[in-house]
Amino acid sequence: MSAALPSFDDIRDAAARIAPHATLTPVMRSDALDAMVGAQLHFKCENLQRGGAFKFRGACNAVWSLTDEEAARGVVTHSSGNHGNALAIAAATRGIAAHVVVPEGAVRAKLDAIEQAGAILHRCAPTIAAREAKAAEIQHATGAVMVHPYADTRVMAGQGTAVLELMQQCEGLDALMTPIGGGGLSAGCSIAAHGIRPTLAIYGAEPEGAADAALSLVHGARIDPFTPHTICDGLRALIGESNLDALRTHHVDIITVSDEETITAMRQLWQALKLVVEVSSATVFAAVLKQREHFAGKRLGLVLTGGNVDLDALPW
Amino acid sequence: MSAALPSFDDIRDAAARIAPHATLTPVMRSDALDAMVGAQLHFKCENLQRGGAFKFRGACNAVWSLTDEEAARGVVTHSSGNHGNALAIAAATRGIAAHVVVPEGAVRAKLDAIEQAGAILHRCAPTIAAREAKAAEIQHATGAVMVHPYADTRVMAGQGTAVLELMQQCEGLDALMTPIGGGGLSAGCSIAAHGIRPTLAIYGAEPEGAADAALSLVHGARIDPFTPHTICDGLRALIGESNLDALRTHHVDIITVSDEETITAMRQLWQALKLVVEVSSATVFAAVLKQREHFAGKRLGLVLTGGNVDLDALPW
């Protein structure tokens, strides 16, 4: 599960490719949150992206990178979360088929959203092996192109466009932070950020119970297997091989946060920004709060990754 | 409790006056919500205004309309809700004192916010008479200028700037809708809208349990006393005298909605727009949903009035 890292040019190409389809998301600020940290925080609101998450960027870039011949056979992925939904919406923008493999027991509301976007659902047993086998079976039967959630060059390039935009929207940032799950966003954003300003400080936020990227950096190699335990459902994926390389190359400094810290941060974000952001997104603000002496006086860009929340089960 | 209605020029002056202090709030859209209604909905996001509500516009215009001599004596109001908070923040932008009379039993979090903004709290018994008496006492003792939440020309002019902005941000609207409480927003917005386009259709949304404006229009005169019963805490005020005149003059068509319809609409707004909006704000979407045949195919501007929500007590 490795994929070549995109170049800065790949990210610029991705930005042009997705521009007709993606939302230019706003950057929001809050005096109250700035005061809590003693820094200037610039929140890139990917919860306002199509499909409610940054994932649309990568999926859309992948879909529109295909030749007409490839596209005609459709795309396939195994993700019941934001990536599955994003790929369904992206495929619809090109009028092609999207196959999404979902494990038994996935949240009904998420599956409804994926189906509503026009994708074909394929059920399988709730194991990684079953999901991969099912996806391979569909690839074989239909010729559909696999679009992996993060170990995919096109996907990483697409995710990087979030920071390309952010750095155009607010100049003079001192530092940048994204959450770290599989590492598609953090890899793409690191490459984008250093393509623009090679000296920018880059941080990642990771839940303590899913800190495989932080551990892998210390350990010097990817830790696998690893069983994550965190409320941050968007950050349970293990860091990809080349994604880890990108973190190393770009000197990404990882700050780990407890779920309790993240939930507190999530509530503070809702209260101050008046935005619905999902728990995984709140790790970045939790990390800044935790290390506030370190960030004091800085201009910080933070990516709020998504807003797909079960409003009947808020974590506080 | 009557006040002269502002002119269109008053509203334009207010826009210039508050520009250095107020947020130019975004207009948001959602394909999902458009599809539910079969219309094009443009949401003016006043939940993203300073203090989390449109109320800052009116309070800020009032504060900056004062002569230096008046300003030196401060301002006073009786409101434990968004207006009290807005006046506190507005007074701080001019560095003057704000006195806010609050009834015993008001929500602690709201009082904390008002104090944090720098205002002086004055407690009184939880009756209208006690609040007015206390405010009069403070006026007498300090010379502070009373800034009524809605029966105030400067406040109405300030609220009207929300629609001035909205109509600059999206051209070609067919209709406009705001919630109706005391009528500061609906009066100001009606005057602003018809100043720009005299034929624009204007609607108001009112909770069934606080439909004193709708009843007053039918009855031909202001109904008072009237005891409101609604979950929409921002819409319990009775319509002001001149505010009612404005609704009549501008042929504002009122649609009443049940609290149940409003709560459903609130949840749908959160889900689709990823925005935290308060229950009073959701009346406008509830009204559009209820009358969807009437609005089919139209371009509609809706004011989302605020985002100050108790996140521990969501109504669904």
Chai-1 contact restraints between the chains, C-beta under 6 A:
chainA,res_idxA,chainB,res_idxB,connection_type,confidence,min_distance_angstrom,max_distance_angstrom,comment,restraint_id
A,N47,B,K274,contact,1.0,0.0,6.0,A-B,restraint_1
A,L48,B,K274,contact,1.0,0.0,6.0,A-B,restraint_2
A,W270,B,V276,contact,1.0,0.0,6.0,A-B,restraint_3
A,W270,B,L311,contact,1.0,0.0,6.0,A-B,restraint_4
A,K274,B,N47,contact,1.0,0.0,6.0,A-B,restraint_5
A,K274,B,L48,contact,1.0,0.0,6.0,A-B,restraint_6
A,K274,B,V276,contact,1.0,0.0,6.0,A-B,restraint_7
A,K274,B,G307,contact,1.0,0.0,6.0,A-B,restraint_8
A,V276,B,W270,contact,1.0,0.0,6.0,A-B,restraint_9
A,V276,B,K274,contact,1.0,0.0,6.0,A-B,restraint_10
A,G307,B,K274,contact,1.0,0.0,6.0,A-B,restraint_11
A,L311,B,W270,contact,1.0,0.0,6.0,A-B,restraint_12
